[in-house]
Amino acid sequence: MRKPSTFARTMKRAAWPAIGLTIIAFFGAYAVLGRNGLFAYGDYKRQLVKREHDYAELDRKRAVLKNRVALLNPDHANPDMVDEMVRKELNVAHPDEVIVPLNTR
């Protein structure tokens, strides 16, 4: 029988540690470069700032709408708001009023 060479024995002994190191390197690289890795953290922070800005804008719009709804309460409606809504929805004006069109884009 032939005796295995030194190179073959060395490769056989190094196979399992090499596989283990490869697996550790893969998970280590994924922890740094992956979708949820360290480099993605900065992107998450930028998205958080953008979402907070969007939320603040929506919150401001909600406050404006809440105020308009309160002004149109049937129990005590604001006469100016009612007049504005009637003129806007029904497209009416008094005969002595002057209409100045605005160019809104």
Biotite code that builds the C-alpha atoms (Angstrom):
import biotite.structure as struc

atoms = struc.array([
    struc.Atom([0.000, 0.000, 0.000], chain_id="A", res_id=1, res_name="MET", atom_name="CA", element="C"),
    struc.Atom([0.960, 3.451, -0.751], chain_id="A", res_id=2, res_name="ARG", atom_name="CA", element="C"),
    struc.Atom([1.463, 5.929, 2.039], chain_id="A", res_id=3, res_name="LYS", atom_name="CA", element="C"),
    struc.Atom([-0.295, 9.346, 1.608], chain_id="A", res_id=4, res_name="PRO", atom_name="CA", element="C"),
    struc.Atom([2.044, 12.199, 0.868], chain_id="A", res_id=5, res_name="SER", atom_name="CA", element="C"),
    struc.Atom([2.813, 14.946, 3.310], chain_id="A", res_id=6, res_name="THR", atom_name="CA", element="C"),
    struc.Atom([0.869, 17.448, 1.206], chain_id="A", res_id=7, res_name="PHE", atom_name="CA", element="C"),
    struc.Atom([-2.246, 15.265, 1.227], chain_id="A", res_id=8, res_name="ALA", atom_name="CA", element="C"),
    struc.Atom([-2.043, 14.809, 4.999], chain_id="A", res_id=9, res_name="ARG", atom_name="CA", element="C"),
    struc.Atom([-1.603, 18.544, 5.521], chain_id="A", res_id=10, res_name="THR", atom_name="CA", element="C"),
    struc.Atom([-4.582, 19.316, 3.286], chain_id="A", res_id=11, res_name="MET", atom_name="CA", element="C"),
    struc.Atom([-6.720, 16.756, 5.077], chain_id="A", res_id=12, res_name="LYS", atom_name="CA", element="C"),
    struc.Atom([-5.819, 18.204, 8.499], chain_id="A", res_id=13, res_name="ARG", atom_name="CA", element="C"),
    struc.Atom([-6.418, 21.789, 7.331], chain_id="A", res_id=14, res_name="ALA", atom_name="CA", element="C"),
    struc.Atom([-9.785, 21.156, 5.648], chain_id="A", res_id=15, res_name="ALA", atom_name="CA", element="C"),
    struc.Atom([-12.085, 21.545, 8.680], chain_id="A", res_id=16, res_name="TRP", atom_name="CA", element="C"),
    struc.Atom([-10.348, 24.623, 10.100], chain_id="A", res_id=17, res_name="PRO", atom_name="CA", element="C"),
    struc.Atom([-10.418, 26.210, 6.616], chain_id="A", res_id=18, res_name="ALA", atom_name="CA", element="C"),
    struc.Atom([-14.165, 25.539, 6.325], chain_id="A", res_id=19, res_name="ILE", atom_name="CA", element="C"),
    struc.Atom([-14.709, 27.007, 9.789], chain_id="A", res_id=20, res_name="GLY", atom_name="CA", element="C"),
    struc.Atom([-12.696, 30.132, 8.979], chain_id="A", res_id=21, res_name="LEU", atom_name="CA", element="C"),
    struc.Atom([-14.594, 30.537, 5.709], chain_id="A", res_id=22, res_name="THR", atom_name="CA", element="C"),
    struc.Atom([-17.928, 30.403, 7.536], chain_id="A", res_id=23, res_name="ILE", atom_name="CA", element="C"),
    struc.Atom([-16.725, 32.873, 10.175], chain_id="A", res_id=24, res_name="ILE", atom_name="CA", element="C"),
    struc.Atom([-15.409, 35.218, 7.450], chain_id="A", res_id=25, res_name="ALA", atom_name="CA", element="C"),
    struc.Atom([-18.742, 35.030, 5.604], chain_id="A", res_id=26, res_name="PHE", atom_name="CA", element="C"),
    struc.Atom([-20.791, 35.959, 8.657], chain_id="A", res_id=27, res_name="PHE", atom_name="CA", element="C"),
    struc.Atom([-18.289, 38.636, 9.673], chain_id="A", res_id=28, res_name="GLY", atom_name="CA", element="C"),
    struc.Atom([-18.453, 40.235, 6.228], chain_id="A", res_id=29, res_name="ALA", atom_name="CA", element="C"),
    struc.Atom([-22.254, 40.067, 6.281], chain_id="A", res_id=30, res_name="TYR", atom_name="CA", element="C"),
    struc.Atom([-22.281, 41.758, 9.702], chain_id="A", res_id=31, res_name="ALA", atom_name="CA", element="C"),
    struc.Atom([-20.327, 44.675, 8.233], chain_id="A", res_id=32, res_name="VAL", atom_name="CA", element="C"),
    struc.Atom([-21.518, 44.840, 4.616], chain_id="A", res_id=33, res_name="LEU", atom_name="CA", element="C"),
    struc.Atom([-24.912, 43.120, 4.721], chain_id="A", res_id=34, res_name="GLY", atom_name="CA", element="C"),
    struc.Atom([-28.411, 44.569, 4.539], chain_id="A", res_id=35, res_name="ARG", atom_name="CA", element="C"),
    struc.Atom([-28.517, 45.067, 8.306], chain_id="A", res_id=36, res_name="ASN", atom_name="CA", element="C"),
    struc.Atom([-24.785, 45.581, 8.740], chain_id="A", res_id=37, res_name="GLY", atom_name="CA", element="C"),
    struc.Atom([-22.749, 48.440, 10.090], chain_id="A", res_id=38, res_name="LEU", atom_name="CA", element="C"),
    struc.Atom([-22.633, 50.313, 6.774], chain_id="A", res_id=39, res_name="PHE", atom_name="CA", element="C"),
    struc.Atom([-26.427, 50.202, 6.531], chain_id="A", res_id=40, res_name="ALA", atom_name="CA", element="C"),
    struc.Atom([-26.716, 51.949, 9.901], chain_id="A", res_id=41, res_name="TYR", atom_name="CA", element="C"),
    struc.Atom([-25.960, 55.363, 8.376], chain_id="A", res_id=42, res_name="GLY", atom_name="CA", element="C"),
    struc.Atom([-28.632, 54.828, 5.755], chain_id="A", res_id=43, res_name="ASP", atom_name="CA", element="C"),
    struc.Atom([-31.131, 53.915, 8.467], chain_id="A", res_id=44, res_name="TYR", atom_name="CA", element="C"),
    struc.Atom([-30.316, 57.133, 10.309], chain_id="A", res_id=45, res_name="LYS", atom_name="CA", element="C"),
    struc.Atom([-30.880, 59.188, 7.135], chain_id="A", res_id=46, res_name="ARG", atom_name="CA", element="C"),
    struc.Atom([-34.203, 57.440, 6.527], chain_id="A", res_id=47, res_name="GLN", atom_name="CA", element="C"),
    struc.Atom([-35.231, 58.108, 10.135], chain_id="A", res_id=48, res_name="LEU", atom_name="CA", element="C"),
    struc.Atom([-34.535, 61.836, 9.786], chain_id="A", res_id=49, res_name="VAL", atom_name="CA", element="C"),
    struc.Atom([-36.527, 61.938, 6.522], chain_id="A", res_id=50, res_name="LYS", atom_name="CA", element="C"),
    struc.Atom([-39.449, 60.037, 8.045], chain_id="A", res_id=51, res_name="ARG", atom_name="CA", element="C"),
    struc.Atom([-39.470, 62.327, 11.094], chain_id="A", res_id=52, res_name="GLU", atom_name="CA", element="C"),
    struc.Atom([-39.572, 65.342, 8.771], chain_id="A", res_id=53, res_name="HIS", atom_name="CA", element="C"),
    struc.Atom([-42.448, 63.791, 6.804], chain_id="A", res_id=54, res_name="ASP", atom_name="CA", element="C"),
    struc.Atom([-44.275, 63.009, 10.040], chain_id="A", res_id=55, res_name="TYR", atom_name="CA", element="C"),
    struc.Atom([-43.871, 66.600, 11.265], chain_id="A", res_id=56, res_name="ALA", atom_name="CA", element="C"),
    struc.Atom([-45.277, 67.894, 7.960], chain_id="A", res_id=57, res_name="GLU", atom_name="CA", element="C"),
    struc.Atom([-48.255, 65.527, 8.173], chain_id="A", res_id=58, res_name="LEU", atom_name="CA", element="C"),
    struc.Atom([-48.805, 66.506, 11.790], chain_id="A", res_id=59, res_name="ASP", atom_name="CA", element="C"),
    struc.Atom([-48.865, 70.180, 10.787], chain_id="A", res_id=60, res_name="ARG", atom_name="CA", element="C"),
    struc.Atom([-51.396, 69.465, 8.025], chain_id="A", res_id=61, res_name="LYS", atom_name="CA", element="C"),
    struc.Atom([-53.515, 67.472, 10.455], chain_id="A", res_id=62, res_name="ARG", atom_name="CA", element="C"),
    struc.Atom([-53.555, 70.417, 12.877], chain_id="A", res_id=63, res_name="ALA", atom_name="CA", element="C"),
    struc.Atom([-54.721, 72.756, 10.085], chain_id="A", res_id=64, res_name="VAL", atom_name="CA", element="C"),
    struc.Atom([-57.506, 70.343, 9.093], chain_id="A", res_id=65, res_name="LEU", atom_name="CA", element="C"),
    struc.Atom([-58.514, 69.876, 12.721], chain_id="A", res_id=66, res_name="LYS", atom_name="CA", element="C"),
    struc.Atom([-58.820, 73.647, 13.095], chain_id="A", res_id=67, res_name="ASN", atom_name="CA", element="C"),
    struc.Atom([-60.963, 73.919, 9.939], chain_id="A", res_id=68, res_name="ARG", atom_name="CA", element="C"),
    struc.Atom([-63.248, 71.140, 11.158], chain_id="A", res_id=69, res_name="VAL", atom_name="CA", element="C"),
    struc.Atom([-63.617, 72.887, 14.508], chain_id="A", res_id=70, res_name="ALA", atom_name="CA", element="C"),
    struc.Atom([-64.570, 76.121, 12.698], chain_id="A", res_id=71, res_name="LEU", atom_name="CA", element="C"),
    struc.Atom([-67.295, 74.257, 10.761], chain_id="A", res_id=72, res_name="LEU", atom_name="CA", element="C"),
    struc.Atom([-68.867, 72.691, 13.841], chain_id="A", res_id=73, res_name="ASN", atom_name="CA", element="C"),
    struc.Atom([-72.680, 72.778, 13.311], chain_id="A", res_id=74, res_name="PRO", atom_name="CA", element="C"),
    struc.Atom([-73.314, 73.952, 16.890], chain_id="A", res_id=75, res_name="ASP", atom_name="CA", element="C"),
    struc.Atom([-71.277, 77.162, 16.517], chain_id="A", res_id=76, res_name="HIS", atom_name="CA", element="C"),
    struc.Atom([-69.928, 77.557, 12.985], chain_id="A", res_id=77, res_name="ALA", atom_name="CA", element="C"),
    struc.Atom([-67.579, 80.419, 12.210], chain_id="A", res_id=78, res_name="ASN", atom_name="CA", element="C"),
    struc.Atom([-69.436, 82.776, 9.817], chain_id="A", res_id=79, res_name="PRO", atom_name="CA", element="C"),
    struc.Atom([-66.280, 83.658, 7.871], chain_id="A", res_id=80, res_name="ASP", atom_name="CA", element="C"),
    struc.Atom([-65.450, 79.985, 7.298], chain_id="A", res_id=81, res_name="MET", atom_name="CA", element="C"),
    struc.Atom([-69.022, 79.212, 6.229], chain_id="A", res_id=82, res_name="VAL", atom_name="CA", element="C"),
    struc.Atom([-68.980, 82.187, 3.833], chain_id="A", res_id=83, res_name="ASP", atom_name="CA", element="C"),
    struc.Atom([-65.654, 81.035, 2.374], chain_id="A", res_id=84, res_name="GLU", atom_name="CA", element="C"),
    struc.Atom([-66.926, 77.475, 1.866], chain_id="A", res_id=85, res_name="MET", atom_name="CA", element="C"),
    struc.Atom([-70.188, 78.616, 0.248], chain_id="A", res_id=86, res_name="VAL", atom_name="CA", element="C"),
    struc.Atom([-68.383, 80.913, -2.170], chain_id="A", res_id=87, res_name="ARG", atom_name="CA", element="C"),
    struc.Atom([-65.837, 78.229, -3.041], chain_id="A", res_id=88, res_name="LYS", atom_name="CA", element="C"),
    struc.Atom([-68.260, 75.330, -3.481], chain_id="A", res_id=89, res_name="GLU", atom_name="CA", element="C"),
    struc.Atom([-71.174, 77.178, -5.098], chain_id="A", res_id=90, res_name="LEU", atom_name="CA", element="C"),
    struc.Atom([-69.049, 79.690, -7.028], chain_id="A", res_id=91, res_name="ASN", atom_name="CA", element="C"),
    struc.Atom([-71.200, 82.670, -6.019], chain_id="A", res_id=92, res_name="VAL", atom_name="CA", element="C"),
    struc.Atom([-70.463, 86.357, -5.307], chain_id="A", res_id=93, res_name="ALA", atom_name="CA", element="C"),
    struc.Atom([-72.432, 89.490, -4.470], chain_id="A", res_id=94, res_name="HIS", atom_name="CA", element="C"),
    struc.Atom([-73.156, 91.828, -7.402], chain_id="A", res_id=95, res_name="PRO", atom_name="CA", element="C"),
    struc.Atom([-71.066, 94.649, -5.912], chain_id="A", res_id=96, res_name="ASP", atom_name="CA", element="C"),
    struc.Atom([-67.926, 92.504, -5.313], chain_id="A", res_id=97, res_name="GLU", atom_name="CA", element="C"),
    struc.Atom([-64.820, 92.649, -7.453], chain_id="A", res_id=98, res_name="VAL", atom_name="CA", element="C"),
    struc.Atom([-63.202, 89.278, -8.173], chain_id="A", res_id=99, res_name="ILE", atom_name="CA", element="C"),
    struc.Atom([-59.423, 89.276, -8.537], chain_id="A", res_id=100, res_name="VAL", atom_name="CA", element="C"),
    struc.Atom([-58.221, 85.991, -10.084], chain_id="A", res_id=101, res_name="PRO", atom_name="CA", element="C"),
    struc.Atom([-54.996, 84.599, -8.690], chain_id="A", res_id=102, res_name="LEU", atom_name="CA", element="C"),
    struc.Atom([-52.611, 82.618, -10.806], chain_id="A", res_id=103, res_name="ASN", atom_name="CA", element="C"),
    struc.Atom([-51.991, 79.551, -8.602], chain_id="A", res_id=104, res_name="THR", atom_name="CA", element="C"),
    struc.Atom([-49.549, 76.968, -9.858], chain_id="A", res_id=105, res_name="ARG", atom_name="CA", element="C"),
])
